[in-house]
């Protein structure tokens, strides 16, 4: 899986897992993407550093260097919005 895809998938499911702490499937899926980021791409730490009106700031460490990735907030929160909109998951 490409790094960019793994990072975006991790972000979306991290947001879901944060919003739904009792959702075991969300936590397991987050851990799966975290494993891809760490084992396949060498990321040693990752976190959502900041949310502003339009962007999500992801801070991660790769090859000993700290990096910042910005993702449009609407895109990052889309999975959670889709879950909330589907009564089957609420």
Backbone torsions as a table, in degrees:
resi	resn	phi	psi	omega
1	UNK	NA	136.1	178.1
2	UNK	-62.9	147.7	-179.5
3	UNK	-56.3	-46.5	-177.2
4	UNK	-59.8	-39.8	178.7
5	UNK	-68.1	-44.4	179.4
6	UNK	-62.4	-41.4	-179.8
7	UNK	-64.3	-45.8	-179.7
8	UNK	-65.8	-42.5	178.4
9	UNK	-63.8	-42.0	176.6
10	UNK	-59.1	-46.1	-178.5
11	UNK	-58.6	-50.5	-177.7
12	UNK	-60.1	-44.9	-177.0
13	UNK	-77.0	-25.6	173.4
14	UNK	-63.9	-42.3	177.7
15	UNK	-62.5	-42.7	177.6
16	UNK	-64.1	-46.5	-179.0
17	UNK	-62.4	-37.9	177.5
18	UNK	-65.6	-40.2	-177.9
19	UNK	-77.1	-23.0	-176.0
20	UNK	-130.0	71.9	-173.5
21	UNK	-61.5	-19.7	179.1
22	UNK	-92.8	3.8	-178.5
23	UNK	-88.3	94.7	-177.8
24	UNK	-62.3	-36.2	179.9
25	UNK	-64.4	-38.9	178.5
26	UNK	-64.4	-43.0	179.3
27	UNK	-63.6	-42.5	179.3
28	UNK	-64.8	-40.7	179.5
29	UNK	-67.1	-40.8	175.6
30	UNK	-58.0	-46.0	-179.8
31	UNK	-62.9	-35.5	177.4
32	UNK	-61.2	-47.9	-179.8
33	UNK	-70.5	-32.3	175.1
34	UNK	-64.0	-39.0	177.5
35	UNK	-63.7	-42.0	176.7
36	UNK	-61.0	-45.3	-179.4
37	UNK	-62.9	-41.1	-176.8
38	UNK	-79.1	-47.2	-174.4
39	UNK	-79.5	-41.4	-175.9
40	UNK	-88.4	-27.9	-173.2
41	UNK	-120.4	0.2	173.0
42	UNK	73.4	20.6	176.0
43	UNK	-74.3	130.5	-177.8
44	UNK	-103.9	-19.8	172.6
45	UNK	-154.9	151.6	-178.8
46	UNK	-156.0	141.8	177.3
47	UNK	-160.5	157.6	169.9
48	UNK	-83.4	112.3	-174.3
49	UNK	-84.0	-37.6	-172.2
50	UNK	-160.5	146.0	170.5
51	UNK	-119.2	130.4	171.2
52	UNK	-120.6	-169.5	-174.7
53	UNK	-61.5	-30.2	-174.3
54	UNK	-122.8	-17.5	-173.0
55	UNK	-132.6	154.1	169.4
56	UNK	-109.8	129.6	-178.7
57	UNK	-101.6	118.2	178.1
58	UNK	-107.0	125.7	177.4
59	UNK	-108.1	129.2	177.4
60	UNK	-144.3	161.3	177.9
61	UNK	-114.7	132.0	-179.7
62	UNK	-142.6	126.4	179.4
63	UNK	53.8	41.3	176.5
64	UNK	76.7	3.9	-179.1
65	UNK	-116.9	136.6	176.3
66	UNK	-83.8	133.6	-177.9
67	UNK	-128.7	156.4	178.9
68	UNK	-124.5	129.4	177.0
69	UNK	-120.2	130.8	176.8
70	UNK	-104.5	135.5	179.6
71	UNK	-128.5	135.6	175.7
72	UNK	-55.2	131.0	-174.5
73	UNK	-59.4	-42.0	-178.5
74	UNK	-59.4	-42.6	179.3
75	UNK	-67.5	-43.2	-179.2
76	UNK	-64.1	-32.2	-177.4
77	UNK	-95.3	3.2	-175.5
78	UNK	-62.3	-42.3	-179.0
79	UNK	-61.7	-45.0	178.0
80	UNK	-61.8	-41.3	177.7
81	UNK	-61.4	-42.3	178.9
82	UNK	-64.2	-41.1	178.7
83	UNK	-64.3	-45.7	179.8
84	UNK	-63.8	-31.4	-178.6
85	UNK	-78.1	-13.5	-177.7
86	UNK	-102.3	108.5	-175.9
87	UNK	-58.9	-23.2	179.4
88	UNK	-60.4	-28.2	-175.9
89	UNK	-101.4	3.2	-179.3
90	UNK	-111.0	NA	NA
